[in-house]
Amino acid sequence: MAFTVRRVPVSRTIGLRQAVLRPQHVKVEHLALPGDDEPATVAFAALDTGDAVLAVARIGPEAPPSSLDASIPPGTPAWRLRGMATRPDVRNLGIGSAVLHAGIDHVISLGGGLLWCNARTPAIGLYRRADFITSGEEWVDPLLGPHVLMWRWVLPG
Ligand SMILES: CC(C)(COP(=O)(O)OP(=O)(O)OC[C@H]1O[C@@H](n2cnc3c(N)ncnc32)[C@H](O)[C@@H]1OP(=O)(O)O)[C@@H](O)C(=O)NCCC(=O)NCCS
C-alpha cells in the first residue's frame, strides 16, 4: 500500500487516537494528552495518496518513570512516545513501524537520548523490532488493559 510518513499537527492525530486507543472517550478534550500543546511535542502520521490518516504517533520530552533512574545518567534527554495507532484495516503492512521510525529519526535529529513508552502488551513486538526493551513487570490499566514499560537509547546522528 502506498503511503508517506510526515510530521503533522497533533490535532491531525486525534481522530485515530480516539477511534483506536480510546473509543470510550467521545469528547476531544478527553483525548488530549499532557504536553500535546508543548512546542517540543511533535506528531507523525502515515498518509495515503488521498491524504487520509493511516497511522499516528506523537513524541514529547518527558522524564521516564523513576524505575529507570539507575539506567540513565543524570541530564540525559528523555522522550516519551504516545498515541501509537494504526487504522485496523491497514495493519500488518509495516505502516506502524514506519511511523515509529519517523519518531526515532526525530529524536536522532535532536541529538538522541532515551526514548520510552508504556506499551500495550499486544504491541510489544512492534517496539522490540525497533530495539526497545521491556523494563519491570506488566501492569493492567483498568480501562486500557495490560501494559509494560519499554525503552531504548537513541544515539545522535
Ligand atoms: C500496534 C499497532 C500500532 C501496529 O501497527 P501496524 O501498522 O500493524 O504495525 P506493523 O505493520 O509495522 O507491524 C505489526 C505487525 O505486522 C508485521 N509486519 C511488519 N511489516 C510487515 C509487512 N511489510 N508485511 C506483513 N506484515 C508485516 C510484523 O511482524 C508485526 O507483527 P508483530 O508486532 O507481532 O511482531 C497497531 O496494531 C494498533 O494500532 N494496535 C491497536 C492500538 C495499540 O495497541 N497501539 C499501541 C499502543 S502502545
Ligand as a Chemical Component Dictionary entry (heavy atoms), coordinates in Angstrom:
data_LIG
# 
_chem_comp.id                   LIG 
_chem_comp.type                 NON-POLYMER 
_chem_comp.pdbx_formal_charge   0 
_chem_comp.three_letter_code    LIG 
# 
loop_
_chem_comp_atom.comp_id 
_chem_comp_atom.atom_id 
_chem_comp_atom.alt_atom_id 
_chem_comp_atom.type_symbol 
_chem_comp_atom.charge 
_chem_comp_atom.model_Cartn_x 
_chem_comp_atom.model_Cartn_y 
_chem_comp_atom.model_Cartn_z 
_chem_comp_atom.pdbx_ordinal 
LIG C1  C1  C 0 0.342  -1.745 17.431 1  
LIG C2  C2  C 0 -0.014 -1.136 16.068 2  
LIG C3  C3  C 0 0.177  0.375  16.144 3  
LIG C4  C4  C 0 0.912  -1.750 14.998 4  
LIG O1  O1  O 0 0.616  -1.108 13.786 5  
LIG P1  P1  P 0 0.943  -1.819 12.368 6  
LIG O2  O2  O 0 0.803  -0.757 11.340 7  
LIG O3  O3  O 0 0.126  -3.048 12.228 8  
LIG O4  O4  O 0 2.467  -2.183 12.586 9  
LIG P2  P2  P 0 3.438  -3.012 11.622 10 
LIG O5  O5  O 0 2.694  -3.471 10.412 11 
LIG O6  O6  O 0 4.641  -2.202 11.451 12 
LIG O7  O7  O 0 3.832  -4.265 12.484 13 
LIG C5  C5  C 0 2.836  -5.080 13.011 14 
LIG C6  C6  C 0 2.989  -6.496 12.638 15 
LIG O8  O8  O 0 2.982  -6.650 11.241 16 
LIG C7  C7  C 0 4.095  -7.442 10.821 17 
LIG N1  N1  N 0 4.639  -6.719 9.674  18 
LIG C8  C8  C 0 5.509  -5.700 9.669  19 
LIG N2  N2  N 0 5.770  -5.323 8.400  20 
LIG C9  C9  C 0 5.032  -6.138 7.589  21 
LIG C10 C10 C 0 4.875  -6.257 6.189  22 
LIG N3  N3  N 0 5.530  -5.432 5.330  23 
LIG N4  N4  N 0 4.024  -7.198 5.709  24 
LIG C11 C11 C 0 3.364  -8.027 6.572  25 
LIG N5  N5  N 0 3.497  -7.961 7.906  26 
LIG C12 C12 C 0 4.310  -7.035 8.415  27 
LIG C13 C13 C 0 5.068  -7.504 11.944 28 
LIG O9  O9  O 0 5.589  -8.812 12.082 29 
LIG C14 C14 C 0 4.259  -7.087 13.178 30 
LIG O10 O10 O 0 3.932  -8.198 13.946 31 
LIG P3  P3  P 0 4.353  -8.221 15.495 32 
LIG O11 O11 O 0 4.034  -6.867 16.053 33 
LIG O12 O12 O 0 3.506  -9.261 16.099 34 
LIG O13 O13 O 0 5.825  -8.519 15.534 35 
LIG C15 C15 C 0 -1.487 -1.494 15.692 36 
LIG O14 O14 O 0 -1.642 -2.898 15.761 37 
LIG C16 C16 C 0 -2.538 -0.828 16.554 38 
LIG O15 O15 O 0 -2.934 0.305  16.298 39 
LIG N6  N6  N 0 -2.973 -1.543 17.600 40 
LIG C17 C17 C 0 -4.014 -1.039 18.490 41 
LIG C18 C18 C 0 -3.524 0.142  19.319 42 
LIG C19 C19 C 0 -2.269 -0.167 20.078 43 
LIG O16 O16 O 0 -2.151 -1.180 20.737 44 
LIG N7  N7  N 0 -1.313 0.764  19.968 45 
LIG C20 C20 C 0 -0.064 0.661  20.654 46 
LIG C21 C21 C 0 -0.183 1.347  21.950 47 
LIG S1  S1  S 0 1.296  1.163  22.918 48 
# 
loop_
_chem_comp_bond.comp_id 
_chem_comp_bond.atom_id_1 
_chem_comp_bond.atom_id_2 
_chem_comp_bond.value_order 
_chem_comp_bond.pdbx_ordinal 
LIG C1  C2  SING 1  
LIG C2  C3  SING 2  
LIG C2  C4  SING 3  
LIG C2  C15 SING 4  
LIG C4  O1  SING 5  
LIG O1  P1  SING 6  
LIG P1  O2  DOUB 7  
LIG P1  O3  SING 8  
LIG P1  O4  SING 9  
LIG O4  P2  SING 10 
LIG P2  O5  DOUB 11 
LIG P2  O6  SING 12 
LIG P2  O7  SING 13 
LIG O7  C5  SING 14 
LIG C5  C6  SING 15 
LIG C6  O8  SING 16 
LIG C6  C14 SING 17 
LIG O8  C7  SING 18 
LIG C7  N1  SING 19 
LIG C7  C13 SING 20 
LIG N1  C8  SING 21 
LIG N1  C12 SING 22 
LIG C8  N2  DOUB 23 
LIG N2  C9  SING 24 
LIG C9  C10 SING 25 
LIG C9  C12 DOUB 26 
LIG C10 N3  SING 27 
LIG C10 N4  DOUB 28 
LIG N4  C11 SING 29 
LIG C11 N5  DOUB 30 
LIG N5  C12 SING 31 
LIG C13 O9  SING 32 
LIG C13 C14 SING 33 
LIG C14 O10 SING 34 
LIG O10 P3  SING 35 
LIG P3  O11 DOUB 36 
LIG P3  O12 SING 37 
LIG P3  O13 SING 38 
LIG C15 O14 SING 39 
LIG C15 C16 SING 40 
LIG C16 O15 DOUB 41 
LIG C16 N6  SING 42 
LIG N6  C17 SING 43 
LIG C17 C18 SING 44 
LIG C18 C19 SING 45 
LIG C19 O16 DOUB 46 
LIG C19 N7  SING 47 
LIG N7  C20 SING 48 
LIG C20 C21 SING 49 
LIG C21 S1  SING 50 
# 
